[in-house]
């Protein structure tokens, strides 16, 4: 069993269905977990994810996520 630390960019792309990397990231994480690898995230990654995912769209470089999209994304399977 191998351990993987997922960074903020991977976490963001795994929740952003509009990202060109969404399918690759989603399939990769699912593959790792289904093959008994362990994926981890840190508190720092969660904080960075929250900041980017809830940033208003009008802010330069903002994610298209809004708070409602973020919460819906986190609760769907």
C-alpha positions in Angstrom: 0.0 0.0 0.0 1.3 3.4 -1.0 0.5 6.7 0.7 -0.2 9.9 -1.4 -0.5 13.4 -0.2 -3.0 15.3 -2.3 -2.2 19.0 -2.8 -4.7 21.9 -3.1 -4.6 21.9 -6.9 -5.6 18.2 -7.0 -8.4 18.7 -4.5 -9.7 21.7 -6.4 -9.7 19.9 -9.8 -11.4 16.9 -8.2 -14.4 19.1 -7.4 -14.5 21.4 -10.4 -16.4 19.6 -13.2 -15.6 22.5 -15.6 -11.8 21.8 -15.2 -10.2 20.1 -18.2 -8.4 18.0 -15.6 -11.5 16.9 -13.7 -11.9 13.5 -15.3 -8.2 12.6 -15.0 -8.0 13.7 -11.4 -11.3 12.0 -10.5 -10.4 8.7 -12.2 -6.9 8.7 -10.6 -8.1 9.3 -7.1 -10.8 6.6 -7.5 -8.2 4.2 -8.9 -5.8 4.8 -6.0 -8.5 4.3 -3.3 -10.0 1.3 -5.0 -6.5 -0.3 -5.2 -6.0 0.1 -1.5 -3.7 3.1 -1.7 -4.2 5.8 0.9 -4.8 9.4 0.0 -4.3 12.1 2.5 -4.8 15.9 2.8 -3.4 18.2 5.3 -5.1 21.1 7.3 -3.1 23.5 5.1 -4.6 22.0 2.0 -8.1 22.3 3.4 -7.5 25.9 4.3 -6.1 26.7 0.8 -9.0 24.8 -0.8 -11.6 26.8 1.2 -9.9 30.1 0.4 -9.9 29.4 -3.4 -13.3 27.6 -3.5 -15.1 30.4 -1.8 -13.3 33.4 -3.4 -15.8 35.7 -5.2 -15.7 35.3 -9.0 -14.9 39.0 -9.5 -11.5 38.5 -7.8 -8.7 38.0 -10.3 -7.8 34.4 -10.6 -10.9 33.3 -8.7 -12.3 29.9 -9.0 -15.8 29.7 -10.5 -16.9 27.9 -7.3 -19.3 29.8 -5.1 -20.1 28.7 -1.6 -23.3 26.8 -2.7 -21.4 25.0 -5.4 -18.6 24.1 -2.9 -21.0 22.6 -0.4 -22.9 20.8 -3.1 -19.7 19.5 -4.5 -18.4 18.2 -1.2 -21.6 16.3 -0.4 -22.1 14.6 -3.8 -20.7 11.2 -4.5 
